[in-house]
Structures are given as C-alpha cells and as structure tokens.
Amino acid sequence: MFYIVIALNLLISLLCLFVAFRVWRLRQTLSRVADALISAELETHAILQPAPHSIIKGQRGTSALRRQYRSLMNQVKQVQQILAIVSLVLGVGHRGCRRAPPFPKNRTNYRLPAVGKQHWR
C-alpha cells in the first residue's frame, strides 16, 4: 500500500511537472506574440501619426480646387456667352458671305493659294 501511494504521488508530480512545463512554454509563446503586437502597434502609430494632418491638408486643398473650378466654370460660361453674341452679330452682318472651305484631310495635296487671289465664294 505504501508503494502504491508513493507511485501515485510520483505520477501526480510528473503530471504536474508536465503541465508546468507546458504552461511555461505557453507563457514564452504569449510573450513573443505580445512583443510582436507591441512592435507592430508602435510602427503603425509612427506611420499613421501624421495622417490626420495630411487628411486635413488634403481636404483644404480639395475645397480650394472646387472653389477655383467653380470660378473657372463661371468664366467659361461668360466666354461662351460672349462668343455666342459675337457669332450672332457676325452672322447677321455677313449672311451673304460664305466661309472658305476647311482644310482637306489629306494635307499633302493641299497647295497654298496665291497671295493676290481671294478664295471666298
């Protein structure tokens, strides 16, 4: 009976030693994972720290470009209106005149007109 108790105590102590060894290895693994996560967090923080400033700067630039685009579009509309008025005025005054024909698509056969001749029809 005495030997059975000693054997059971040895068996229990070996089992506890095995569990302690596994816990110790798990602790090492968790420690390495924690170190890797801390390192990744520090690197991410260092990379993303200037991001809010850059985002705000980009938003301001985009807003300025939108304002400039609106201003340019207003100017384009004004120029189109002016050109439409000029075209209307020139079209009313020169209804009897025809325009010169456009350049041919194949420009190799095109000859420049003589200086004194008029090519209006």
Secondary structure, DSSP 8 states (H G I E B T S, - for coil): -HHHHHHHHHHHHHHHHHHHHHHHHHHHHHHHHHHHHHHHHHHHHHHHTTHHHHHHHHHHHHHHHHHHHHHHHHHHHHHHHHHHHHHHHHHHHTSS--------S-GGG-----TT-----
